Amino acid sequence: MPMVLYSFFEEYDFAGKTIIPFNSHNGSRFSSTIDTIAKLEPEATVVTDGFTVHESDVADAADDIAQWLNSLGISK
């Protein structure tokens, strides 16, 4: 997880909030990011099936993103 996100989670309190991870990657997918977020924000609900897409597929990911958002009950 990028260091800027550690600072972000240190600065803000997400207690009682839902965190929905998503990212683009170059091969590592989420690695341990979701577990790290859950440890940094123990009072938040962290969605464990976040959306991740390889950087080479981002341009063609709109339909996949829309399906993922719909599965979460969020429309685009």
ChimeraX commands (.cxc) that place a marker at each C-alpha (Angstrom):
marker #1 position 0.00,0.00,0.00 radius 0.5
marker #1 position 1.42,3.42,-0.87 radius 0.5
marker #1 position 2.75,5.41,2.10 radius 0.5
marker #1 position 0.33,8.25,1.38 radius 0.5
marker #1 position -2.53,5.91,2.30 radius 0.5
marker #1 position -0.96,5.13,5.67 radius 0.5
marker #1 position -0.91,8.89,6.34 radius 0.5
marker #1 position -4.49,9.20,5.10 radius 0.5
marker #1 position -5.76,6.50,7.46 radius 0.5
marker #1 position -3.74,7.98,10.31 radius 0.5
marker #1 position -5.30,11.41,9.73 radius 0.5
marker #1 position -8.95,10.36,9.40 radius 0.5
marker #1 position -11.19,8.25,11.61 radius 0.5
marker #1 position -13.33,5.79,9.67 radius 0.5
marker #1 position -15.07,4.28,12.72 radius 0.5
marker #1 position -18.57,3.22,11.72 radius 0.5
marker #1 position -17.85,3.79,8.03 radius 0.5
marker #1 position -17.57,1.30,5.17 radius 0.5
marker #1 position -14.34,1.26,3.19 radius 0.5
marker #1 position -14.60,-0.17,-0.33 radius 0.5
marker #1 position -11.12,-0.81,-1.74 radius 0.5
marker #1 position -10.36,-0.57,-5.46 radius 0.5
marker #1 position -7.14,-0.20,-7.41 radius 0.5
marker #1 position -5.19,-0.68,-10.58 radius 0.5
marker #1 position -2.00,-2.70,-10.38 radius 0.5
marker #1 position 0.98,-4.00,-12.28 radius 0.5
marker #1 position 0.76,-7.58,-11.05 radius 0.5
marker #1 position 0.36,-7.47,-7.28 radius 0.5
marker #1 position -3.42,-7.08,-7.20 radius 0.5
marker #1 position -4.27,-6.06,-3.62 radius 0.5
marker #1 position -1.36,-7.94,-2.05 radius 0.5
marker #1 position -2.06,-7.41,1.68 radius 0.5
marker #1 position -3.69,-3.99,1.29 radius 0.5
marker #1 position -7.18,-4.99,2.44 radius 0.5
marker #1 position -5.83,-6.69,5.56 radius 0.5
marker #1 position -3.67,-3.64,6.27 radius 0.5
marker #1 position -6.63,-1.28,5.94 radius 0.5
marker #1 position -8.66,-3.49,8.30 radius 0.5
marker #1 position -5.84,-3.33,10.88 radius 0.5
marker #1 position -5.46,0.43,10.52 radius 0.5
marker #1 position -9.21,1.02,10.76 radius 0.5
marker #1 position -10.50,-1.67,13.17 radius 0.5
marker #1 position -13.76,0.17,13.83 radius 0.5
marker #1 position -14.63,0.37,10.12 radius 0.5
marker #1 position -16.24,-2.21,7.88 radius 0.5
marker #1 position -13.78,-3.10,5.11 radius 0.5
marker #1 position -15.24,-4.74,2.01 radius 0.5
marker #1 position -12.98,-7.70,1.27 radius 0.5
marker #1 position -13.98,-8.22,-2.37 radius 0.5
marker #1 position -12.74,-4.91,-3.70 radius 0.5
marker #1 position -12.21,-4.25,-7.37 radius 0.5
marker #1 position -8.75,-4.58,-8.87 radius 0.5
marker #1 position -7.67,-4.34,-12.49 radius 0.5
marker #1 position -4.31,-4.75,-14.17 radius 0.5
marker #1 position -2.97,-1.45,-15.50 radius 0.5
marker #1 position -2.99,-2.75,-19.06 radius 0.5
marker #1 position -6.73,-3.49,-18.82 radius 0.5
marker #1 position -7.92,-0.19,-17.33 radius 0.5
marker #1 position -9.05,1.26,-20.66 radius 0.5
marker #1 position -11.41,-1.68,-21.19 radius 0.5
marker #1 position -12.62,-2.07,-17.59 radius 0.5
marker #1 position -15.74,0.16,-17.64 radius 0.5
marker #1 position -18.21,-2.73,-17.91 radius 0.5
marker #1 position -16.41,-4.72,-15.20 radius 0.5
marker #1 position -16.41,-1.68,-12.92 radius 0.5
marker #1 position -20.13,-1.10,-13.54 radius 0.5
marker #1 position -20.90,-4.75,-12.73 radius 0.5
marker #1 position -18.84,-4.53,-9.55 radius 0.5
marker #1 position -20.59,-1.33,-8.45 radius 0.5
marker #1 position -23.98,-2.90,-9.19 radius 0.5
marker #1 position -23.02,-5.95,-7.10 radius 0.5
marker #1 position -22.40,-3.53,-4.21 radius 0.5
marker #1 position -25.74,-1.83,-4.75 radius 0.5
marker #1 position -24.09,1.26,-6.21 radius 0.5
marker #1 position -25.05,2.40,-9.68 radius 0.5
marker #1 position -22.78,4.43,-11.92 radius 0.5
marker link #1:1,2 radius 0.2
marker link #1:2,3 radius 0.2
marker link #1:3,4 radius 0.2
marker link #1:4,5 radius 0.2
marker link #1:5,6 radius 0.2
marker link #1:6,7 radius 0.2
marker link #1:7,8 radius 0.2
marker link #1:8,9 radius 0.2
marker link #1:9,10 radius 0.2
marker link #1:10,11 radius 0.2
marker link #1:11,12 radius 0.2
marker link #1:12,13 radius 0.2
marker link #1:13,14 radius 0.2
marker link #1:14,15 radius 0.2
marker link #1:15,16 radius 0.2
marker link #1:16,17 radius 0.2
marker link #1:17,18 radius 0.2
marker link #1:18,19 radius 0.2
marker link #1:19,20 radius 0.2
marker link #1:20,21 radius 0.2
marker link #1:21,22 radius 0.2
marker link #1:22,23 radius 0.2
marker link #1:23,24 radius 0.2
marker link #1:24,25 radius 0.2
marker link #1:25,26 radius 0.2
marker link #1:26,27 radius 0.2
marker link #1:27,28 radius 0.2
marker link #1:28,29 radius 0.2
marker link #1:29,30 radius 0.2
marker link #1:30,31 radius 0.2
marker link #1:31,32 radius 0.2
marker link #1:32,33 radius 0.2
marker link #1:33,34 radius 0.2
marker link #1:34,35 radius 0.2
marker link #1:35,36 radius 0.2
marker link #1:36,37 radius 0.2
marker link #1:37,38 radius 0.2
marker link #1:38,39 radius 0.2
marker link #1:39,40 radius 0.2
marker link #1:40,41 radius 0.2
marker link #1:41,42 radius 0.2
marker link #1:42,43 radius 0.2
marker link #1:43,44 radius 0.2
marker link #1:44,45 radius 0.2
marker link #1:45,46 radius 0.2
marker link #1:46,47 radius 0.2
marker link #1:47,48 radius 0.2
marker link #1:48,49 radius 0.2
marker link #1:49,50 radius 0.2
marker link #1:50,51 radius 0.2
marker link #1:51,52 radius 0.2
marker link #1:52,53 radius 0.2
marker link #1:53,54 radius 0.2
marker link #1:54,55 radius 0.2
marker link #1:55,56 radius 0.2
marker link #1:56,57 radius 0.2
marker link #1:57,58 radius 0.2
marker link #1:58,59 radius 0.2
marker link #1:59,60 radius 0.2
marker link #1:60,61 radius 0.2
marker link #1:61,62 radius 0.2
marker link #1:62,63 radius 0.2
marker link #1:63,64 radius 0.2
marker link #1:64,65 radius 0.2
marker link #1:65,66 radius 0.2
marker link #1:66,67 radius 0.2
marker link #1:67,68 radius 0.2
marker link #1:68,69 radius 0.2
marker link #1:69,70 radius 0.2
marker link #1:70,71 radius 0.2
marker link #1:71,72 radius 0.2
marker link #1:72,73 radius 0.2
marker link #1:73,74 radius 0.2
marker link #1:74,75 radius 0.2
marker link #1:75,76 radius 0.2
view
